[in-house]
Each structure stands twice: as structure tokens, then as C-alpha cells.
Amino acid sequence: MIQERPWTEYCREIPLVACVGLMDEWMTIYACLQNACIVFDKVVVCGEGATERALNYLEKFKLDYPEQASKVE
């Protein structure tokens, strides 16, 4: 006999992943990552048009929040 489990148990087994598009979002990427790392298990940052300034804020976030840095790719 198969026992059904509540959905709350299943949802903890499947990681939540966010994909953040990065263009020239240097003004918002830091705050976006702060919030995304709270909600999601993994945050993937992607974008071909990212400026050096936006990438610097991405690296700054990783340095300021080392415990969250492992969530960001």
C-alpha cells in the first residue's frame, strides 16, 4: 500500500531555482539577489549585455554575503 505524503514534504525535496536576467541592472542586481537568496535554493544569473559595473555589483554581493554566495551562479 502506498502512503501519500502531504505536499509540504514533497516541496522540500525539489529545489526552487530562480533565473535572474542581467543586462545593465547595476542599480537593482544587489537588492534582487538579496531577496532571491532568501526565497530560492539556487539563483542563476545570466545575460549577455551585462556591463562591468553590473558584474562588479554581483561580485560585491558574493563578498558581502559569503553564506549566500554558494546559491548564486
C-alpha positions as CSV (number, residue, x, y, z in Angstrom):
1,M,0.0,0.0,0.0
2,I,1.4,3.4,-1.0
3,Q,1.2,6.0,1.7
4,E,0.5,9.5,0.5
5,R,2.6,12.3,2.0
6,P,1.5,15.9,2.3
7,W,2.6,18.3,-0.5
8,T,4.7,20.2,2.1
9,E,7.1,17.2,2.3
10,Y,7.4,16.9,-1.4
11,C,8.1,20.6,-2.0
12,R,11.1,20.4,0.3
13,E,12.7,17.7,-1.9
14,I,12.6,19.8,-5.1
15,P,14.9,22.8,-5.1
16,L,13.5,26.2,-6.2
17,V,15.6,27.9,-8.8
18,A,15.4,31.5,-9.9
19,C,16.9,32.8,-13.2
20,V,17.8,36.4,-13.0
21,G,18.4,38.2,-16.3
22,L,21.2,40.7,-16.1
23,M,21.5,43.4,-18.7
24,D,22.7,46.7,-17.3
25,E,20.9,46.3,-14.0
26,W,23.6,47.5,-11.7
27,M,21.2,49.6,-9.7
28,T,18.9,46.7,-8.8
29,I,21.0,43.5,-9.0
30,Y,22.3,43.7,-5.4
31,A,18.8,44.0,-3.9
32,C,17.4,41.5,-6.3
33,L,20.0,38.9,-5.2
34,Q,19.4,39.7,-1.5
35,N,15.7,38.9,-1.9
36,A,16.1,35.9,-4.3
37,C,18.6,34.2,-2.0
38,I,16.1,34.3,0.8
39,V,13.3,32.7,-1.3
40,F,15.1,30.4,-3.6
41,D,17.5,27.5,-3.1
42,K,19.6,28.4,-6.2
43,V,19.9,31.7,-8.2
44,V,21.3,31.6,-11.7
45,V,22.4,35.0,-13.1
46,C,22.6,35.2,-16.8
47,G,22.8,37.9,-19.5
48,E,24.9,38.8,-22.5
49,G,24.6,42.5,-22.2
50,A,25.9,42.9,-18.6
51,T,28.2,45.8,-18.1
52,E,31.4,45.8,-16.0
53,R,29.6,47.8,-13.3
54,A,26.8,45.2,-13.1
55,L,29.3,42.4,-12.8
56,N,31.1,44.3,-10.0
57,Y,27.9,44.5,-8.0
58,L,27.4,40.8,-8.5
59,E,30.9,40.1,-7.1
60,K,30.3,42.6,-4.3
61,F,27.2,40.7,-3.3
62,K,29.2,37.5,-3.1
63,L,31.8,39.1,-0.9
64,D,29.3,40.8,1.4
65,Y,27.2,37.7,1.8
66,P,29.5,34.7,1.7
67,E,26.9,32.4,3.2
68,Q,24.6,33.1,0.2
69,A,27.4,33.1,-2.4
70,S,27.1,29.4,-2.9
71,K,23.5,29.9,-4.0
72,V,24.5,32.2,-6.8
73,E,25.8,31.0,-10.2
